[in-house]
Amino acid sequence: MGGKIKAIKARFASIQGQTSELKLVERNLPVETPFTDKRRRQTHSFVDKEEIIGRDGDKAALLELLLEKEFQSEENVIMVKDHFELKMWVCVSDIFDVKTIVANIIKSATNQAPNQNLETDQLQTQLRDKIDGKKYLFVLDDIWNEEGEQWFSLKKLLMGGARGSRIIVTTRSHRVAKVTSKCQSYVLEGLSDDDAWSLFKKIAFEQRDADSTNPVFLEIGTQILERCGGVPLVIRTIASTLFIKETEREWRSFKDNELARISRKDGEILPTLKLSYDHLPAHLKHCFAYCRLYPKDHKINIQTLVQLWIAQGFVKQSDPNQSLQEIGLDYFKDLAERSFFQEMEEHDYWGMRCKMHDLMHDLAESVAGRESRILDSNSNTSEVDEICRHITIDFQIFPSFKGRKLRTLLPFPYQKNRNRSETIWNLIISNWKIEKLVNLTHLSCLDCRSLTHMPRGIGKLTSLQRLSMFVVDERGSRGGGGYAADLRELGGLNNLRGQLRITNLGLVKNAKEEFRAANLKEKQHLESLVLDWGYTTDDEEKSLEDLQPPPNLKRLSFFGWRGNAKIPSWLSLLTNLEFLSIRGGPRLAERCRKDIGEDWHKITHIPRIRVNGRQVQFLK
């Protein structure tokens, strides 16, 4: 690949060297090739009112914005025509070039194209001559440009109109709406169920009204409409396809088979949605295509998605003061503003989640191509070739899957039987040594309840920022057949942040040595620490003093501590501690009883305290 790139660059250099010889002149005006012309979606201002369904409320709202009055009659469109002296319509689409737009405004106002040889200054003079002093209505349709400067350059040329002039900008990007106006944007929602059915019925049953009341067609049509999301363009496209299908069998076959594939055809839907994708910066294109790994209608955990983007190297750090997680969240917001995600919600346990519209998922699948796959029990694993780099898989079929050069291997979400046996995980990590993953930043294993130990060598992953859980080997800290890590491997992992949970502490053999070697107090970025001793009773010789956490800790939990019941002296040093939980340790819980416990006076500085699940202190 490197050789090919060098050859291409050499050809470019050779061509550039011939520019003077061939008397080629550089032009600032974008030149439209047949390719760019083909991919631009041209619009126009004429719409037959008979074709408009379910937009009466929207029309009234826009009339109010335009005319600063409330109107009820359908004939008020005539009033709009009388209200404005000059009306113009320009479709922008892909290329936002001020000179081209100005020329098209003049063409719309005069029905005559200006001389192509005119410079920008001459064109703006013509424009101002046409609009100065006139109350005009100007529709700038299908804008994708998000650069404020370009918009302001055009806006300055449009300021000469009379008071009451209006500019309407249409876009599918919330960001464009913010850039082009300080006013509240008017969001065009999807059609209601009744209006969606009216539009669908009008097209699909145009020449056979009787079928529109047939219970079978009604049932199938309703199920098909659920896929359309109230989007008129989608409804029209699918209804037009069904117009030529006249039997119940054909409709049912379409619903069960073709509907899942229709947006991959060269029809109306996918090319229109792909226009949104084409306007994304390169780094956002990678992030969006990666979302193909989530099944349709899946609720996506936004924080996890960002971490996956980071793991793939999609998130680039330009500002050292901003973490990769923060930058990744900005990436997500950029995509959400462009409507690539929907149904954002905040859950108490899961955090922020969202969904992708089915058609957006189809688009992600289309642009991801053969690099990403979802494999379930119905998939043919032999179809996965060497190009495939990212896979979501049902682990029940994993043994039949040949390992390849993968970068992502995700479990199928919410599968009913999530049997992750030792055999399956051995297949995943065959000849893989964890100590070589020196750039790994996140290792989450909270859901791995059957985890028996941590792999030896984990202490070399000094880039780790998140290690949700460290499991002491059930057979003792030196068990695991020589493959288990002991607590000493935590010693150098000082970039850890967020929460760390250490389990099976009661099984540590050389407690004093290993507790101190874990070096918890140097992990300055930790916010929450859970010390879980398990269900052993051999704790008499183990001391909490040797597990001193960092001074900035905010949350601390003791589970199952049955040894020396005395509160450790370092607890008074945790001045930022906001929450303390003591659970399953009867002697320690007794000493921390509110007001009467021997150690209560040592912990009164902590705002929130829970003992055995019961809140004993809550200071606001």
Secondary structure per residue as TSV (DSSP state, phi and psi in degrees):
chain	resnum	aa	ss	phi	psi
A	1	M	-	360.0	-40.1
A	2	G	H	-59.4	-41.9
A	3	G	H	-64.0	-39.0
A	4	K	H	-64.9	-41.0
A	5	I	H	-63.4	-42.7
A	6	K	H	-61.2	-40.3
A	7	A	H	-64.6	-41.1
A	8	I	H	-65.0	-43.1
A	9	K	H	-63.3	-37.0
A	10	A	H	-64.7	-39.2
A	11	R	H	-65.4	-42.0
A	12	F	H	-60.3	-43.7
A	13	A	H	-61.7	-39.8
A	14	S	H	-64.3	-43.5
A	15	I	H	-65.1	-42.3
A	16	Q	H	-62.5	-33.9
A	17	G	H	-67.4	-18.5
A	18	Q	T	-94.7	1.5
A	19	T	T	-62.1	-43.8
A	20	S	T	-69.4	-38.5
A	21	E	T	-63.3	-38.8
A	22	L	T	-88.5	-0.7
A	23	K	T	58.3	43.1
A	24	L	-	-82.2	141.5
A	25	V	-	-118.5	132.1
A	26	E	-	-74.5	135.9
A	27	R	-	-124.1	141.7
A	28	N	S	-81.7	-24.0
A	29	L	S	-72.3	123.7
A	30	P	-	-60.6	134.2
A	31	V	-	-99.7	124.3
A	32	E	-	-85.0	121.4
A	33	T	-	-91.4	167.0
A	34	P	H	-54.6	-30.2
A	35	F	H	-68.5	-50.3
A	36	T	H	-66.5	-35.2
A	37	D	H	-64.3	-35.6
A	38	K	H	-69.5	-36.8
A	39	R	H	-86.8	-9.3
A	40	R	-	-78.5	135.2
A	41	R	-	-95.9	99.9
A	42	Q	-	-76.3	136.9
A	43	T	-	-118.7	169.2
A	44	H	-	-144.6	172.1
A	45	S	S	-90.5	-9.4
A	46	F	-	-90.7	129.4
A	47	V	-	-140.0	127.6
A	48	D	-	-69.5	122.5
A	49	K	G	-63.1	-20.3
A	50	E	G	-69.1	-20.6
A	51	E	G	-88.3	-8.6
A	52	I	-	-90.2	122.1
A	53	I	-	-125.6	131.7
A	54	G	S	76.4	23.0
A	55	R	-	-121.0	17.8
A	56	D	H	-60.5	-43.7
A	57	G	H	-64.5	-41.9
A	58	D	H	-63.5	-40.0
A	59	K	H	-63.8	-43.6
A	60	A	H	-63.6	-39.9
A	61	A	H	-64.7	-42.0
A	62	L	H	-69.0	-37.7
A	63	L	H	-61.1	-39.1
A	64	E	H	-64.7	-39.6
A	65	L	H	-67.1	-39.0
A	66	L	H	-74.6	-42.6
A	67	L	H	-106.0	-4.0
A	68	E	S	60.0	28.8
A	69	K	S	-142.4	166.8
A	70	E	-	-101.5	131.4
A	71	F	-	-126.7	146.6
A	72	Q	-	-113.3	-29.3
A	73	S	-	-77.3	144.0
A	74	E	T	-66.2	-18.9
A	75	E	T	-79.6	3.6
A	76	N	H	-69.6	-14.2
A	77	V	H	-60.4	-36.5
A	78	I	H	-61.6	-38.0
A	79	M	H	-64.7	-33.2
A	80	V	H	-63.1	-41.7
A	81	K	H	-62.9	-38.8
A	82	D	H	-76.9	-27.4
A	83	H	H	-71.3	-34.7
A	84	F	-	-107.6	132.8
A	85	E	S	-74.8	-31.3
A	86	L	E	-135.7	133.2
A	87	K	E	-127.6	132.4
A	88	M	E	-136.7	150.0
A	89	W	E	-141.7	125.2
A	90	V	E	-134.5	129.0
A	91	C	E	-93.0	126.3
A	92	V	E	-97.2	-52.9
A	93	S	E	57.7	-128.2
A	94	D	T	-63.2	-52.9
A	95	I	-	-103.7	116.9
A	96	F	-	-97.6	88.3
A	97	D	-	-114.2	118.6
A	98	V	H	-58.3	-43.2
A	99	K	H	-62.4	-44.0
A	100	T	H	-64.2	-42.3
A	101	I	H	-64.3	-43.9
A	102	V	H	-60.1	-42.6
A	103	A	H	-61.5	-39.8
A	104	N	H	-72.0	-31.0
A	105	I	H	-64.8	-45.6
A	106	I	H	-59.7	-41.3
A	107	K	H	-63.6	-40.7
A	108	S	H	-67.9	-36.3
A	109	A	H	-75.9	-30.7
A	110	T	H	-113.9	-6.3
A	111	N	S	60.4	24.7
A	112	Q	S	-146.4	130.1
A	113	A	-	-73.8	138.0
A	114	P	-	-72.5	165.7
A	115	N	-	-60.5	127.6
A	116	Q	T	-67.3	-18.1
A	117	N	T	-86.4	-2.9
A	118	L	-	-71.1	143.0
A	119	E	-	-82.7	170.2
A	120	T	H	-58.9	-41.7
A	121	D	H	-62.2	-40.3
A	122	Q	H	-67.7	-37.7
A	123	L	H	-66.8	-41.7
A	124	Q	H	-67.1	-29.7
A	125	T	H	-64.9	-43.4
A	126	Q	H	-62.6	-41.7
A	127	L	H	-62.4	-49.1
A	128	R	H	-63.8	-32.7
A	129	D	H	-64.1	-32.6
A	130	K	H	-81.4	-33.0
A	131	I	H	-105.7	-20.9
A	132	D	T	-56.9	127.3
A	133	G	T	79.2	-0.9
A	134	K	-	-106.5	141.8
A	135	K	-	-82.8	111.5
A	136	Y	E	-120.8	157.9
A	137	L	E	-118.1	121.3
A	138	F	E	-125.2	122.8
A	139	V	E	-104.9	119.5
A	140	L	E	-107.1	102.8
A	141	D	E	-98.3	141.0
A	142	D	E	63.0	58.7
A	143	I	E	-91.1	139.6
A	144	W	-	-124.6	-12.8
A	145	N	-	-66.1	127.1
A	146	E	-	-108.4	6.9
A	147	E	-	-86.6	114.4
A	148	G	H	-60.5	-38.1
A	149	E	H	-60.3	-42.5
A	150	Q	H	-63.7	-41.1
A	151	W	H	-64.3	-43.6
A	152	F	H	-64.6	-34.4
A	153	S	H	-61.1	-40.3
A	154	L	H	-73.3	-41.2
A	155	K	H	-60.4	-36.8
A	156	K	H	-59.5	-34.8
A	157	L	H	-75.9	-11.7
A	158	L	T	-105.6	9.5
A	159	M	T	-84.5	-3.2
A	160	G	T	-86.2	1.2
A	161	G	S	-70.4	163.0
A	162	A	-	-70.0	162.3
A	163	R	T	-59.0	135.3
A	164	G	T	98.8	-2.7
A	165	S	-	-65.6	150.4
A	166	R	E	-133.6	141.1
A	167	I	E	-119.2	123.0
A	168	I	E	-105.8	124.5
A	169	V	E	-110.7	127.1
A	170	T	-	-110.1	139.5
A	171	T	-	-159.1	160.0
A	172	R	S	-104.6	10.6
A	173	S	-	-116.9	122.6
A	174	H	H	-62.2	-31.8
A	175	R	H	-65.2	-41.7
A	176	V	H	-60.4	-41.5
A	177	A	H	-60.0	-39.1
A	178	K	H	-69.1	-39.5
A	179	V	H	-68.3	-39.7
A	180	T	H	-84.8	-14.8
A	181	S	-	-156.1	144.9
A	182	K	S	-87.2	-9.9
A	183	C	S	-75.0	159.9
A	184	Q	-	-66.5	125.9
A	185	S	-	-73.5	154.0
A	186	Y	-	-101.7	114.8
A	187	V	-	-92.9	123.7
A	188	L	-	-86.5	109.7
A	189	E	-	-80.1	169.3
A	190	G	-	-69.3	162.6
A	191	L	-	-68.5	150.6
A	192	S	-	-66.9	166.6
A	193	D	H	-58.5	-42.2
A	194	D	H	-66.7	-44.4
A	195	D	H	-69.1	-36.0
A	196	A	H	-62.5	-42.2
A	197	W	H	-66.6	-37.7
A	198	S	H	-60.9	-44.1
A	199	L	H	-66.5	-44.5
A	200	F	H	-61.0	-46.9
A	201	K	H	-64.1	-39.5
A	202	K	H	-60.3	-36.5
A	203	I	H	-89.7	-47.0
A	204	A	H	-69.9	-33.3
A	205	F	T	-112.9	33.0
A	206	E	T	-55.7	-38.4
A	207	Q	T	-115.1	15.7
A	208	R	-	-148.9	74.2
A	209	D	G	-58.9	-32.3
A	210	A	G	-60.0	-37.4
A	211	D	G	-66.7	-23.4
A	212	S	G	-68.1	-15.9
A	213	T	G	-108.7	1.7
A	214	N	-	-68.9	124.0
A	215	P	H	-55.6	-36.3
A	216	V	H	-67.2	-48.0
A	217	F	H	-62.9	-37.4
A	218	L	H	-60.7	-44.8
A	219	E	H	-64.1	-49.4
A	220	I	H	-65.7	-43.4
A	221	G	H	-61.1	-39.9
A	222	T	H	-62.9	-41.5
A	223	Q	H	-66.1	-37.1
A	224	I	H	-67.2	-40.1
A	225	L	H	-63.0	-29.1
A	226	E	H	-58.8	-28.7
A	227	R	T	-77.2	-18.2
A	228	C	T	-85.0	-17.4
A	229	G	T	63.0	21.1
A	230	G	T	74.6	8.8
A	231	V	-	-83.0	114.7
A	232	P	H	-54.9	-40.9
A	233	L	H	-60.0	-43.5
A	234	V	H	-67.6	-43.1
A	235	I	H	-60.7	-45.8
A	236	R	H	-61.4	-43.3
A	237	T	H	-64.6	-46.4
A	238	I	H	-70.8	-40.9
A	239	A	H	-62.7	-37.1
A	240	S	H	-65.0	-35.0
A	241	T	H	-66.8	-39.1
A	242	L	H	-77.6	-16.3
A	243	F	H	-57.2	-35.7
A	244	I	T	-90.1	-1.0
A	245	K	-	-103.8	116.8
A	246	E	-	-108.5	-11.7
A	247	T	S	-106.1	157.1
A	248	E	H	-60.7	-38.4
A	249	R	H	-61.7	-42.0
A	250	E	H	-65.2	-41.0
A	251	W	H	-65.1	-43.4
A	252	R	H	-65.9	-39.1
A	253	S	H	-63.5	-40.1
A	254	F	H	-62.2	-45.4
A	255	K	H	-62.7	-43.8
A	256	D	H	-80.5	-24.0
A	257	N	T	-123.0	-63.9
A	258	E	G	-70.2	-32.2
A	259	L	G	-57.4	-36.9
A	260	A	G	-69.0	-17.9
A	261	R	T	-113.2	-5.5
A	262	I	G	-62.6	-34.7
A	263	S	G	-75.9	-4.6
A	264	R	G	-91.5	-8.7
A	265	K	S	-82.9	166.6
A	266	D	S	-79.9	58.1
A	267	G	S	-102.7	-148.1
A	268	E	S	-86.0	-30.4
A	269	I	H	-75.3	-62.5
A	270	L	H	-63.4	-44.1
A	271	P	H	-58.0	-35.6
A	272	T	H	-67.7	-45.1
A	273	L	H	-67.2	-35.5
A	274	K	H	-64.5	-23.9
A	275	L	H	-59.9	-38.1
A	276	S	H	-62.0	-42.7
A	277	Y	H	-65.3	-40.4
A	278	D	H	-60.8	-26.3
A	279	H	T	-89.0	1.5
A	280	L	S	-76.6	145.8
A	281	P	-	-61.2	156.4
A	282	A	H	-56.2	-41.1
A	283	H	H	-67.1	-31.0
A	284	L	H	-77.3	-27.7
A	285	K	H	-62.2	-44.1
A	286	H	H	-60.4	-44.7
A	287	C	H	-64.6	-42.0
A	288	F	H	-67.2	-46.4
A	289	A	H	-60.0	-32.9
A	290	Y	H	-63.1	-27.2
A	291	C	G	-67.7	-7.7
A	292	R	G	-60.6	-20.7
A	293	L	G	-70.4	-15.9
A	294	Y	S	-87.7	134.7
A	295	P	-	-64.1	158.3
A	296	K	T	-60.5	143.4
A	297	D	T	69.4	11.7
A	298	H	-	-78.9	139.0
A	299	K	-	-82.6	115.2
A	300	I	E	-90.2	125.4
A	301	N	E	-76.3	115.9
A	302	I	H	-65.8	-41.4
A	303	Q	H	-63.4	-41.7
A	304	T	H	-65.2	-41.2
A	305	L	H	-59.2	-44.5
A	306	V	H	-62.3	-39.8
A	307	Q	H	-64.4	-37.0
A	308	L	H	-66.2	-39.8
A	309	W	H	-60.2	-43.5
A	310	I	H	-62.2	-43.7
A	311	A	H	-60.5	-32.0
A	312	Q	T	-83.8	-5.7
A	313	G	T	82.1	15.1
A	314	F	-	-75.1	-25.6
A	315	V	-	-95.1	120.9
A	316	K	-	-107.5	135.6
A	317	Q	-	-97.4	108.0
A	318	S	-	-99.0	-26.2
A	319	D	-	-112.1	111.8
A	320	P	T	-63.7	-17.4
A	321	N	T	-84.1	-6.3
A	322	Q	S	-112.8	128.4
A	323	S	-	-72.8	160.0
A	324	L	H	-60.1	-35.8
A	325	Q	H	-62.9	-42.3
A	326	E	H	-65.6	-41.3
A	327	I	H	-64.7	-43.2
A	328	G	H	-61.4	-37.9
A	329	L	H	-66.2	-34.1
A	330	D	H	-64.1	-38.9
A	331	Y	H	-58.0	-46.1
A	332	F	H	-61.6	-44.0
A	333	K	H	-61.5	-38.6
A	334	D	H	-59.5	-43.8
A	335	L	H	-69.8	-39.0
A	336	A	H	-65.0	-38.4
A	337	E	H	-64.6	-25.8
A	338	R	T	-91.5	10.9
A	339	S	T	69.2	25.7
A	340	F	S	-79.4	-18.4
A	341	F	S	-124.7	159.0
A	342	Q	E	-147.3	173.9
A	343	E	E	53.7	49.6
A	344	M	E	-66.6	136.4
A	345	E	E	-147.7	155.4
A	346	E	E	-113.6	125.7
A	347	H	E	-112.4	140.8
A	348	D	T	-58.5	-37.8
A	349	Y	T	-96.6	-47.5
A	350	W	T	-81.3	-17.7
A	351	G	E	83.1	-155.5
A	352	M	E	-74.1	131.4
A	353	R	E	-132.8	163.4
A	354	C	E	-153.7	176.1
A	355	K	E	-130.5	166.1
A	356	M	-	-114.1	137.4
A	357	H	-	-61.2	146.8
A	358	D	H	-51.4	-41.3
A	359	L	H	-70.2	-33.6
A	360	M	H	-66.9	-35.3
A	361	H	H	-64.4	-41.5
A	362	D	H	-60.1	-39.4
A	363	L	H	-65.0	-44.1
A	364	A	H	-59.9	-41.9
A	365	E	H	-63.4	-39.0
A	366	S	H	-66.0	-46.6
A	367	V	H	-76.7	-25.8
A	368	A	H	-72.4	-29.4
A	369	G	G	63.3	-140.7
A	370	R	G	-85.0	1.3
A	371	E	G	-78.1	-21.2
A	372	S	E	-127.5	142.0
A	373	R	E	-145.5	149.8
A	374	I	E	-110.5	121.5
A	375	L	E	-114.2	117.6
A	376	D	-	-119.5	-166.8
A	377	S	T	-66.2	-17.7
A	378	N	T	-94.9	-0.1
A	379	S	S	-86.3	152.0
A	380	N	-	-98.1	103.5
A	381	T	G	-65.6	-19.5
A	382	S	G	-69.7	-15.0
A	383	E	G	-78.4	-11.3
A	384	V	-	-80.9	113.6
A	385	D	-	-101.5	-172.7
A	386	E	T	-68.0	-18.6
A	387	I	T	-71.0	-27.6
A	388	C	-	-63.8	126.8
A	389	R	-	-119.0	-20.8
A	390	H	E	-131.7	127.5
A	391	I	E	-138.1	134.5
A	392	T	E	-105.2	128.2
A	393	I	E	-137.8	143.4
A	394	D	-	-78.4	116.0
A	395	F	G	-65.6	-10.9
A	396	Q	G	-68.9	-23.8
A	397	I	G	-102.9	4.4
A	398	F	G	-61.7	-41.2
A	399	P	G	-56.7	-24.4
A	400	S	G	-89.3	1.3
A	401	F	S	-98.8	127.2
A	402	K	-	-80.1	130.0
A	403	G	-	-65.1	138.5
A	404	R	-	-134.1	-170.5
A	405	K	S	-79.7	72.1
A	406	L	-	-86.7	150.6
A	407	R	S	-114.4	-21.5
A	408	T	E	-136.9	132.0
A	409	L	E	-137.3	103.5
A	410	L	E	-108.6	143.2
A	411	P	E	-72.7	146.9
A	412	F	-	-64.0	122.4
A	413	P	T	-62.2	135.4
A	414	Y	T	56.9	28.6
A	415	Q	-	-67.5	146.6
A	416	K	S	-65.3	-40.8
A	417	N	-	-115.0	101.8
A	418	R	-	-101.3	59.5
A	419	N	-	-75.3	102.8
A	420	R	-	-108.6	75.8
A	421	S	-	-71.6	165.2
A	422	E	H	-59.7	-34.0
A	423	T	H	-62.3	-44.3
A	424	I	H	-63.5	-45.8
A	425	W	H	-69.2	-29.1
A	426	N	H	-63.6	-36.2
A	427	L	H	-64.9	-38.3
A	428	I	H	-64.7	-41.8
A	429	I	T	-103.5	15.1
A	430	S	T	-58.0	125.1
A	431	N	T	61.5	17.4
A	432	W	-	-96.8	123.6
A	433	K	-	-107.1	121.8
A	434	I	G	-64.4	-28.4
A	435	E	G	-66.5	-13.6
A	436	K	G	-82.8	-9.4
A	437	L	-	-86.8	60.6
A	438	V	T	-69.3	-17.6
A	439	N	T	-97.4	3.0
A	440	L	-	-64.8	131.0
A	441	T	-	-111.8	-26.0
A	442	H	E	-129.4	126.5
A	443	L	E	-133.7	99.2
A	444	S	-	-103.2	128.5
A	445	C	-	-142.6	27.2
A	446	L	T	-62.4	-31.7
A	447	D	T	-84.8	-3.4
A	448	C	-	-88.6	74.8
A	449	R	T	-70.2	-20.3
A	450	S	T	-93.6	7.7
A	451	L	-	-63.6	128.5
A	452	T	-	-102.3	-20.9
A	453	H	-	-167.1	169.3
A	454	M	-	-100.3	147.0
A	455	P	B	-71.0	140.3
A	456	R	T	-63.5	137.5
A	457	G	T	105.1	-6.2
A	458	I	G	-64.5	-23.1
A	459	G	G	-66.9	-14.3
A	460	K	G	-84.8	-5.5
A	461	L	-	-87.2	66.7
A	462	T	T	-71.4	-7.9
A	463	S	T	-85.7	-6.3
A	464	L	-	-57.3	127.4
A	465	Q	S	-106.7	-23.6
A	466	R	E	-134.9	119.2
A	467	L	E	-129.3	96.8
A	468	S	-	-64.0	-30.1
A	469	M	E	-152.3	139.1
A	470	F	E	-120.0	119.8
A	471	V	E	-105.1	118.4
A	472	V	-	-71.0	135.7
A	473	D	-	-59.0	134.6
A	474	E	T	-64.2	-21.9
A	475	R	T	-95.7	16.5
A	476	G	-	105.2	156.6
A	477	S	T	-65.0	-14.7
A	478	R	T	-113.7	20.7
A	479	G	-	-88.4	-145.5
A	480	G	G	70.7	22.5
A	481	G	G	61.8	29.3
A	482	G	G	84.7	-1.0
A	483	Y	T	-104.9	-1.0
A	484	A	B	-93.5	141.1
A	485	A	-	-87.5	148.1
A	486	D	-	-104.4	178.8
A	487	L	G	-62.4	-21.5
A	488	R	G	-62.4	-23.4
A	489	E	G	-72.7	-11.8
A	490	L	G	-76.2	-15.8
A	491	G	T	-52.5	-44.5
A	492	G	T	-95.4	3.0
A	493	L	-	-88.6	66.0
A	494	N	T	-91.3	4.2
A	495	N	T	-94.4	2.5
A	496	L	-	-61.4	139.4
A	497	R	-	-139.6	172.6
A	498	G	E	76.2	-132.4
A	499	Q	E	-109.7	140.7
A	500	L	E	-126.7	129.4
A	501	R	E	-116.8	123.4
A	502	I	E	-109.4	120.6
A	503	T	E	-112.3	161.4
A	504	N	-	63.0	33.0
A	505	L	G	-61.8	-26.5
A	506	G	G	-66.6	-13.0
A	507	L	G	-94.5	-4.4
A	508	V	-	-66.6	130.9
A	509	K	S	-84.4	-52.1
A	510	N	S	-98.6	70.2
A	511	A	H	-59.2	-52.2
A	512	K	H	-59.0	-46.0
A	513	E	H	-65.3	-48.6
A	514	E	H	-73.7	-35.7
A	515	F	H	-60.3	-45.2
A	516	R	H	-70.1	-37.0
A	517	A	H	-67.7	-23.3
A	518	A	T	-64.5	-23.4
A	519	N	-	57.8	44.9
A	520	L	G	-63.0	-33.4
A	521	K	G	-67.6	-15.9
A	522	E	G	-90.0	-2.3
A	523	K	-	-89.2	75.2
A	524	Q	T	-65.7	-19.5
A	525	H	T	-92.2	-5.2
A	526	L	E	-65.9	138.2
A	527	E	E	-108.7	-29.5
A	528	S	E	-137.5	136.2
A	529	L	E	-132.8	128.0
A	530	V	E	-116.5	120.0
A	531	L	E	-106.8	104.9
A	532	D	E	-109.9	118.8
A	533	W	-	-93.3	-4.8
A	534	G	T	77.4	-152.8
A	535	Y	T	-116.1	22.7
A	536	T	-	-84.0	164.7
A	537	T	-	-116.5	1.1
A	538	D	-	-88.0	67.0
A	539	D	-	-120.0	2.0
A	540	E	T	-59.7	-36.7
A	541	E	T	-92.7	-0.4
A	542	K	-	-94.3	142.1
A	543	S	-	-123.6	134.7
A	544	L	G	-67.9	-20.0
A	545	E	G	-58.9	-30.5
A	546	D	G	-84.1	1.4
A	547	L	G	-114.5	41.7
A	548	Q	-	-63.6	122.6
A	549	P	-	-84.8	175.0
A	550	P	-	-68.6	151.5
A	551	P	T	-66.9	-21.7
A	552	N	T	-88.0	6.3
A	553	L	-	-57.7	141.5
A	554	K	-	-107.9	-29.4
A	555	R	E	-134.2	135.3
A	556	L	E	-139.1	134.2
A	557	S	E	-132.3	134.4
A	558	F	E	-110.5	123.8
A	559	F	E	-117.4	122.2
A	560	G	S	73.1	20.2
A	561	W	-	-73.9	120.4
A	562	R	-	-121.7	7.3
A	563	G	S	-87.2	-140.4
A	564	N	-	-53.1	114.8
A	565	A	-	-77.0	-8.2
A	566	K	S	-68.0	134.5
A	567	I	-	-63.3	131.5
A	568	P	-	-64.9	147.9
A	569	S	G	-65.0	-27.8
A	570	W	G	-70.8	-11.9
A	571	L	G	-62.6	-32.6
A	572	S	G	-70.8	-15.9
A	573	L	G	-83.8	-13.2
A	574	L	-	-85.3	72.8
A	575	T	T	-71.9	-16.9
A	576	N	T	-93.7	1.4
A	577	L	-	-65.4	126.9
A	578	E	-	-105.2	-20.6
A	579	F	E	-149.0	132.7
A	580	L	E	-129.7	131.9
A	581	S	E	-127.5	131.4
A	582	I	E	-124.4	122.5
A	583	R	E	-141.5	135.1
A	584	G	S	73.8	10.3
A	585	G	-	-116.5	92.7
A	586	P	H	-60.5	-41.4
A	587	R	H	-71.5	-41.0
A	588	L	H	-67.1	-40.0
A	589	A	H	-62.4	-38.0
A	590	E	H	-64.7	-41.0
A	591	R	H	-69.3	-20.4
A	592	C	T	-104.1	19.1
A	593	R	-	-64.3	137.6
A	594	K	T	-59.1	129.6
A	595	D	T	72.3	-35.1
A	596	I	T	-109.9	-12.6
A	597	G	S	-73.1	149.2
A	598	E	T	-61.7	-30.4
A	599	D	T	-105.4	7.9
A	600	W	H	-60.0	-39.4
A	601	H	H	-64.6	-18.4
A	602	K	H	-81.2	-15.4
A	603	I	H	-122.1	8.7
A	604	T	T	-68.1	-14.6
A	605	H	T	-77.8	-6.6
A	606	I	-	-91.2	123.9
A	607	P	S	-61.2	-43.0
A	608	R	E	-120.5	127.0
A	609	I	E	-134.2	130.3
A	610	R	E	-123.5	134.2
A	611	V	E	-124.7	118.4
A	612	N	T	52.2	43.5
A	613	G	T	83.7	-6.4
A	614	R	E	-105.0	129.7
A	615	Q	E	-73.7	120.5
A	616	V	E	-109.5	-14.1
A	617	Q	E	-152.0	132.1
A	618	F	E	-143.2	98.8
A	619	L	-	-102.6	120.9
A	620	K	-	-81.8	360.0
